[in-house]
Amino acid sequence: MMSARLFPSGHATHPQWRMAGALVLAQLRAQMALPGYARAPSLGLLYITDHYAGEASQLLAFLSQQLPDVKAWSGTVGIGVAANNAEYFDEPALSVMLCDIAPEHWRIFSGVAPMPRAGQGGFAMQTALVHADEFTPDLSEVLEEMAQRTSAGHVFGGVAASRGTKVQFALDLLREHTQRHGDDSGVLQGGLSGVAFGPEVQWVSRVTQGCRPIAPWGVVTAVQDNLVLELDGVPALDMLLETLGVSLEGDTQPAIEAVNATMVGLLDAGSRQPHSTGHFGPDARVRHIVGLDATRRGVALEEGVQLGSLMAFCQRHRSTARADLMRICAEIREELEPAEDVLTVHGSTNVEPSGAYDRITSHRRMLGAVYVSCSDRSGQFFGGSNAELQIVRRALGDVPLVGFFARGEIAEHRRYGYAGVLTVFVGSTPAA
């Protein structure tokens, strides 16, 4: 069982990475001296904006030297980085959290040291924090396969976002696989990396999407690769134009603007048509419309679509995004509320009756959180600078938090878009 000490965290912005790193170190050391915080955490999570991508190796080496008790590092680059109550978007910044998790309960993985399979080396993997490159071949299939290796069937994380070099951090000083083709810096490019966690690590994770359906769900009844031709037997383009109240005849500018502001939500073939709730559930994937085919009356999406999939046109909406973010935070708090004679399972996002659950004999406390949000969901979309992270802070309280703004968000076994993925690590204290 994990301890109940808070995970130290720090964040800073400065034109020079070394100065930003020094500011973060001062915050971390100050917290590690406080009674309620971990004093010697072993695992570091590091997220940087792309301004520091060119100096990633020097930055990681600096932090490793200054924090010798931290035996491993994982992280990546984003257009922005997240921290408790703050976000740094399109400016040089870093965000760090040091996790007080015993080394035997985690494993760093990368292309050189692949994610462990079930029981490999005596390590049972429950879930994993995953960082991915967007150009990884068959990324969706790879994520699904990775989730299948976990006992929870769940991974979380995001896709690196950068206007230049897309770096990932994967450094394990305890195990031999730190040598990477002659480069032991722990900074990688391409593929996937992250941290696998064992069953001793308690966690709760939720997905929020900031898009609101503007039409009912329909069944894809004709499709060619990524070109959706029919919904419920009706030409997809005709249904889109009717939904938006626009036409491609005459002045097409209003139609172009309306289509550019519209996306689609997708559910896999065979999914049950959801009730209309004003927001998408975690099973839906939001994708861009990338083109229109006026001849075949089709709508082209950014990924291939299966016949029989469910599809709904949607648009980004500030109030929907705010409400849904508050909803998932409330769900997390409710799940962690202590209650006598209530049954629970550690590290589960779906509770079902089972004799395998343990009775609560302790209070569950949030020790730290990882938040991955879409690059298009910056604070300005939520109403102002830092607004998105301020919502999380008000809803969860003063919980250490680290994260980044991604090119795609990872949760369960899927890659999402325009989403936020909030994962909280939990510890237990003896019940009063």
Wavefront OBJ file of the C-alpha trace (Angstrom):
o trace
v 0.000 0.000 0.000
v 1.247 3.486 -0.851
v 2.150 5.975 1.854
v -0.048 8.988 2.507
v 2.603 11.652 1.947
v 1.983 14.290 -0.704
v 4.090 14.238 -3.873
v 6.386 17.299 -4.066
v 5.823 19.394 -7.196
v 7.228 22.543 -8.747
v 6.824 24.667 -11.850
v 8.458 27.740 -13.331
v 8.985 29.794 -16.453
v 12.210 31.530 -17.505
v 13.966 32.175 -20.836
v 16.901 30.093 -19.575
v 16.172 26.469 -18.719
v 18.773 26.378 -15.961
v 17.121 29.240 -14.105
v 13.705 27.625 -14.463
v 15.166 24.352 -13.205
v 16.704 26.087 -10.185
v 13.354 27.677 -9.320
v 11.638 24.301 -9.510
v 14.325 22.664 -7.360
v 13.836 25.311 -4.673
v 10.098 24.516 -4.587
v 10.687 20.764 -4.441
v 13.252 20.977 -1.650
v 11.081 23.308 0.383
v 8.170 20.882 0.174
v 10.304 17.834 0.971
v 11.224 19.547 4.238
v 7.568 19.817 5.259
v 5.998 17.105 7.464
v 3.173 16.196 5.082
v 5.334 15.670 1.985
v 7.470 12.771 0.795
v 11.108 13.217 1.793
v 12.803 10.841 -0.644
v 10.537 10.111 -3.629
v 11.993 7.762 -6.230
v 10.110 8.609 -9.451
v 10.086 11.966 -11.265
v 7.575 13.165 -13.860
v 8.910 15.963 -16.055
v 7.034 18.015 -18.654
v 8.541 20.875 -20.649
v 7.280 23.268 -23.294
v 8.862 23.035 -26.727
v 11.003 26.102 -25.976
v 13.279 23.787 -23.951
v 13.183 20.800 -26.321
v 16.628 21.546 -27.729
v 18.143 21.494 -24.222
v 16.156 18.503 -22.950
v 19.239 16.346 -22.299
v 20.991 19.067 -20.293
v 17.836 19.796 -18.324
v 17.259 16.149 -17.412
v 20.921 15.703 -16.450
v 20.739 18.807 -14.237
v 17.652 17.557 -12.378
v 19.109 14.059 -12.012
v 22.312 15.404 -10.504
v 20.504 17.727 -8.126
v 18.010 15.055 -7.003
v 20.083 11.871 -6.611
v 17.363 10.054 -4.651
v 15.097 10.214 -7.701
v 15.988 7.017 -9.539
v 13.884 7.402 -12.674
v 12.308 10.066 -14.868
v 9.451 10.014 -17.343
v 7.728 12.775 -19.314
v 7.537 14.581 -22.618
v 7.083 17.930 -24.367
v 3.936 19.981 -24.918
v 2.874 23.301 -26.371
v 2.017 24.042 -22.758
v 2.550 22.472 -19.349
v 0.170 22.192 -16.415
v 0.651 22.614 -12.686
v -1.507 23.087 -9.617
v -3.671 26.138 -10.378
v -1.437 27.264 -13.257
v -0.723 26.619 -16.911
v 2.172 27.821 -19.027
v 1.155 28.027 -22.649
v 3.464 28.992 -25.502
v 6.250 30.130 -23.165
v 9.457 28.496 -21.857
v 8.425 26.479 -18.799
v 8.625 23.143 -17.014
v 6.504 21.277 -14.509
v 7.798 18.512 -12.224
v 6.255 16.116 -9.717
v 8.169 13.598 -7.593
v 6.130 10.467 -6.867
v 6.627 8.633 -3.574
v 6.135 5.172 -5.045
v 8.507 2.336 -4.164
v 10.768 1.326 -7.089
v 9.453 -2.246 -7.052
v 5.998 -0.874 -7.885
v 6.912 0.855 -11.154
v 8.852 0.208 -14.359
v 10.081 2.722 -16.940
v 9.470 1.555 -20.504
v 10.366 2.794 -24.000
v 11.139 1.434 -27.448
v 14.441 0.114 -26.126
v 12.924 -1.292 -22.919
v 9.372 -2.331 -23.921
v 6.417 -2.319 -21.571
v 6.575 -5.490 -19.451
v 4.151 -8.266 -20.263
v 1.941 -9.790 -17.580
v 4.112 -11.330 -14.890
v 7.362 -10.558 -16.743
v 10.219 -10.370 -14.255
v 7.775 -10.855 -11.426
v 6.118 -7.513 -12.161
v 2.318 -7.409 -12.437
v 1.225 -4.330 -14.374
v -2.042 -2.723 -13.381
v -1.943 0.462 -15.484
v 0.560 2.749 -17.222
v 1.269 6.402 -17.900
v 1.987 6.590 -21.654
v 3.711 9.280 -23.727
v 3.487 8.828 -27.500
v 4.727 10.322 -30.740
v 1.867 11.150 -33.114
v 3.652 9.483 -36.036
v 3.865 6.096 -34.312
v 2.494 3.600 -36.880
v -0.971 2.267 -36.011
v -1.001 4.240 -32.769
v -4.622 3.433 -31.947
v -3.996 -0.299 -32.297
v -0.781 -0.062 -30.257
v -2.599 1.693 -27.405
v -5.300 -0.951 -27.392
v -2.686 -3.708 -27.239
v -0.871 -1.915 -24.400
v -4.079 -1.594 -22.403
v -4.714 -5.309 -22.849
v -1.409 -6.026 -21.104
v -2.627 -4.279 -17.946
v -4.834 -5.920 -15.337
v -7.106 -2.836 -15.314
v -7.351 -2.687 -19.136
v -6.493 0.987 -18.788
v -3.637 3.307 -19.739
v -3.514 7.105 -19.520
v -1.321 9.919 -20.847
v -0.953 11.889 -24.045
v 0.738 12.548 -27.378
v 3.771 14.839 -27.445
v 3.141 18.299 -28.897
v 5.912 20.484 -30.266
v 6.583 22.898 -33.106
v 10.053 21.412 -33.294
v 11.685 18.365 -31.744
v 9.284 15.975 -30.016
v 11.247 14.593 -27.084
v 10.333 12.048 -24.427
v 12.036 11.355 -21.106
v 12.653 7.727 -20.131
v 15.524 7.353 -17.677
v 15.821 4.494 -15.180
v 18.971 4.596 -13.071
v 18.119 1.369 -11.243
v 17.957 -0.986 -14.202
v 20.336 -1.887 -17.002
v 18.176 -0.715 -19.900
v 19.236 2.929 -19.463
v 21.867 2.406 -22.170
v 20.153 3.406 -25.403
v 22.316 2.679 -28.419
v 25.248 4.467 -26.832
v 23.121 7.333 -25.452
v 22.368 7.176 -21.728
v 20.830 10.669 -21.541
v 17.318 9.277 -21.143
v 15.956 11.605 -23.859
v 14.243 9.838 -26.758
v 12.412 10.700 -29.950
v 9.628 8.725 -31.586
v 7.592 5.756 -30.442
v 6.149 5.396 -26.973
v 7.511 5.570 -23.440
v 6.222 5.938 -19.926
v 5.790 4.281 -16.548
v 4.016 1.008 -15.787
v 2.509 0.757 -12.300
v 1.914 -2.350 -10.213
v -1.248 -3.284 -8.309
v 0.022 -1.625 -5.134
v -0.439 1.814 -6.733
v -3.912 3.211 -6.090
v -5.395 5.600 -8.653
v -8.590 7.053 -10.054
v -8.907 8.358 -13.623
v -11.584 10.194 -15.600
v -11.980 11.667 -19.119
v -13.697 14.945 -20.000
v -14.502 16.202 -23.488
v -15.326 19.799 -24.290
v -17.572 19.213 -27.277
v -21.373 19.323 -27.372
v -23.429 17.223 -29.820
v -25.441 19.402 -32.205
v -27.289 16.518 -33.853
v -28.523 13.059 -32.830
v -26.294 10.013 -33.158
v -26.560 8.253 -36.518
v -25.301 4.931 -37.859
v -22.649 5.027 -40.603
v -24.382 3.037 -43.340
v -21.903 3.732 -46.177
v -18.213 4.567 -45.894
v -14.991 4.388 -47.896
v -11.898 4.538 -45.681
v -12.167 7.945 -43.982
v -14.971 9.258 -46.237
v -18.355 8.857 -44.557
v -20.942 8.626 -47.342
v -24.190 7.948 -45.480
v -25.690 8.285 -42.018
v -28.852 6.279 -41.475
v -29.114 5.945 -45.263
v -28.947 9.725 -45.837
v -25.961 11.346 -47.623
v -23.604 12.487 -44.856
v -22.877 15.854 -46.485
v -26.577 16.635 -46.814
v -27.123 15.810 -43.149
v -24.181 18.017 -42.133
v -25.381 21.003 -44.155
v -28.921 20.605 -42.842
v -27.647 20.425 -39.256
v -25.628 23.617 -39.725
v -28.336 25.401 -41.727
v -25.941 26.298 -44.550
v -25.590 25.595 -48.277
v -22.766 25.119 -50.767
v -24.701 27.066 -53.390
v -23.793 30.704 -54.051
v -21.623 32.314 -51.360
v -19.909 29.374 -49.685
v -18.015 31.357 -47.039
v -20.670 30.925 -44.302
v -20.740 27.185 -44.992
v -16.946 26.918 -44.851
v -16.819 28.780 -41.541
v -19.567 26.621 -40.054
v -17.917 23.379 -41.176
v -14.525 24.505 -39.838
v -16.129 24.963 -36.406
v -17.676 21.495 -36.503
v -16.248 18.076 -35.649
v -17.687 14.606 -35.164
v -17.968 12.227 -32.276
v -17.452 8.548 -33.059
v -18.444 5.359 -31.286
v -17.264 1.923 -32.382
v -19.548 -0.289 -34.429
v -21.864 -2.264 -32.179
v -21.933 0.407 -29.464
v -25.230 1.167 -27.809
v -26.637 4.540 -28.836
v -26.160 6.787 -25.780
v -28.804 8.958 -24.221
v -28.493 12.671 -24.951
v -26.769 14.252 -21.938
v -25.301 17.405 -23.467
v -21.763 15.975 -23.414
v -19.885 12.966 -24.786
v -19.090 10.050 -22.530
v -15.635 8.447 -22.322
v -16.367 5.964 -25.123
v -16.733 8.704 -27.764
v -13.783 9.975 -29.799
v -13.865 13.503 -31.241
v -12.279 13.882 -34.672
v -11.746 16.686 -37.227
v -13.647 17.053 -40.480
v -10.871 17.372 -43.059
v -12.851 17.679 -46.279
v -16.152 17.511 -48.169
v -16.938 15.496 -51.297
v -19.682 17.358 -53.151
v -19.860 14.691 -55.900
v -20.397 11.690 -53.620
v -22.031 13.818 -50.886
v -19.541 12.587 -48.323
v -17.730 13.992 -45.277
v -14.024 13.164 -44.880
v -12.596 12.648 -41.378
v -9.018 12.537 -40.115
v -9.148 8.775 -39.538
v -10.764 5.744 -41.101
v -14.286 4.842 -40.011
v -15.896 1.404 -39.731
v -19.241 0.570 -41.248
v -21.817 0.510 -38.473
v -20.028 3.088 -36.301
v -22.120 5.711 -34.549
v -21.422 9.332 -35.495
v -22.711 12.678 -34.233
v -21.777 16.179 -35.370
v -20.484 18.349 -32.534
v -18.860 21.675 -31.721
v -16.545 22.938 -29.019
v -18.465 24.757 -26.313
v -17.029 26.627 -23.344
v -19.844 26.106 -20.848
v -20.104 22.410 -21.755
v -16.348 21.975 -21.288
v -16.392 23.751 -17.918
v -19.361 21.758 -16.657
v -17.908 18.443 -17.789
v -14.518 19.178 -16.212
v -16.239 20.002 -12.915
v -18.242 16.794 -13.264
v -15.222 14.505 -13.472
v -13.525 16.284 -10.561
v -16.677 15.804 -8.488
v -16.783 12.114 -9.436
v -13.190 11.655 -8.285
v -13.857 13.364 -4.962
v -17.004 11.303 -4.412
v -15.150 8.061 -5.145
v -12.522 8.907 -2.542
v -14.939 9.987 0.189
v -14.443 7.663 3.188
v -17.485 5.720 4.264
v -17.881 2.857 6.693
v -18.890 -0.577 5.388
v -18.587 0.487 1.777
v -16.902 -1.842 -0.682
v -14.192 -0.547 -2.983
v -11.481 -1.763 -5.315
v -8.093 -0.070 -5.508
v -7.185 1.449 -8.841
v -10.523 0.826 -10.528
v -12.564 3.203 -12.643
v -15.586 0.897 -12.804
v -16.976 -0.601 -9.596
v -18.993 -3.801 -9.848
v -20.170 -6.151 -7.070
v -17.425 -8.648 -6.266
v -16.165 -10.519 -3.245
v -12.626 -9.492 -4.200
v -13.105 -5.946 -2.916
v -11.659 -4.848 0.425
v -13.685 -3.102 3.042
v -12.560 0.447 3.655
v -10.534 0.556 6.852
v -8.689 3.768 6.070
v -9.174 7.216 4.625
v -8.075 7.637 1.009
v -6.116 10.795 0.283
v -5.136 12.384 -3.027
v -1.323 12.475 -3.140
v -0.772 13.903 -6.609
v -2.421 14.210 -10.005
v -1.508 14.056 -13.692
v -3.613 16.128 -16.076
v -3.253 15.880 -19.857
v -5.351 18.285 -21.902
v -5.683 19.093 -25.590
v -3.562 21.953 -26.924
v -6.787 23.585 -28.149
v -8.198 23.545 -24.603
v -5.903 26.220 -23.160
v -7.113 28.589 -20.470
v -8.402 31.091 -22.998
v -10.962 28.541 -24.187
v -12.164 28.221 -20.589
v -12.390 31.977 -20.132
v -8.907 33.257 -19.339
v -5.311 32.500 -18.443
v -5.011 29.486 -16.098
v -8.801 29.038 -16.117
v -8.760 25.309 -16.889
v -6.363 24.454 -14.071
v -8.151 26.814 -11.703
v -11.325 24.781 -12.240
v -9.421 21.626 -11.284
v -7.917 23.336 -8.228
v -11.269 24.581 -6.974
v -12.858 21.168 -7.486
v -10.078 18.915 -6.141
v -8.428 21.220 -3.637
v -4.728 21.878 -3.159
v -3.466 18.657 -4.754
v 0.032 18.486 -6.315
v -0.442 18.327 -10.063
v 1.685 17.965 -13.170
v 0.819 17.593 -16.835
v 0.955 18.980 -20.347
v -1.106 20.160 -23.330
v -1.016 17.427 -25.945
v -1.717 16.558 -29.589
v -4.000 13.802 -28.419
v -5.077 12.457 -25.058
v -4.829 8.819 -23.954
v -7.283 7.100 -21.625
v -8.483 3.530 -21.170
v -7.395 2.007 -24.529
v -8.077 4.987 -26.822
v -6.594 8.149 -28.202
v -8.921 11.115 -27.774
v -9.043 14.661 -29.161
v -10.256 17.867 -27.499
v -10.292 15.998 -24.192
v -8.822 16.227 -20.731
v -7.574 13.155 -18.844
v -7.282 13.570 -15.068
v -5.593 10.805 -13.059
v -5.166 11.006 -9.297
v -2.776 8.894 -7.220
v -4.229 7.872 -3.892
v -2.769 6.860 -0.538
v -4.333 5.616 2.666
v -4.165 6.796 6.248
v -5.510 4.852 9.222
v -9.157 5.529 9.893
v -9.973 7.539 12.956
l 1 2 3 4 5 6 7 8 9 10 11 12 13 14 15 16 17 18 19 20 21 22 23 24 25 26 27 28 29 30 31 32 33 34 35 36 37 38 39 40 41 42 43 44 45 46 47 48 49 50 51 52 53 54 55 56 57 58 59 60 61 62 63 64 65 66 67 68 69 70 71 72 73 74 75 76 77 78 79 80 81 82 83 84 85 86 87 88 89 90 91 92 93 94 95 96 97 98 99 100 101 102 103 104 105 106 107 108 109 110 111 112 113 114 115 116 117 118 119 120 121 122 123 124 125 126 127 128 129 130 131 132 133 134 135 136 137 138 139 140 141 142 143 144 145 146 147 148 149 150 151 152 153 154 155 156 157 158 159 160 161 162 163 164 165 166 167 168 169 170 171 172 173 174 175 176 177 178 179 180 181 182 183 184 185 186 187 188 189 190 191 192 193 194 195 196 197 198 199 200 201 202 203 204 205 206 207 208 209 210 211 212 213 214 215 216 217 218 219 220 221 222 223 224 225 226 227 228 229 230 231 232 233 234 235 236 237 238 239 240 241 242 243 244 245 246 247 248 249 250 251 252 253 254 255 256 257 258 259 260 261 262 263 264 265 266 267 268 269 270 271 272 273 274 275 276 277 278 279 280 281 282 283 284 285 286 287 288 289 290 291 292 293 294 295 296 297 298 299 300 301 302 303 304 305 306 307 308 309 310 311 312 313 314 315 316 317 318 319 320 321 322 323 324 325 326 327 328 329 330 331 332 333 334 335 336 337 338 339 340 341 342 343 344 345 346 347 348 349 350 351 352 353 354 355 356 357 358 359 360 361 362 363 364 365 366 367 368 369 370 371 372 373 374 375 376 377 378 379 380 381 382 383 384 385 386 387 388 389 390 391 392 393 394 395 396 397 398 399 400 401 402 403 404 405 406 407 408 409 410 411 412 413 414 415 416 417 418 419 420 421 422 423 424 425 426 427 428 429 430 431 432
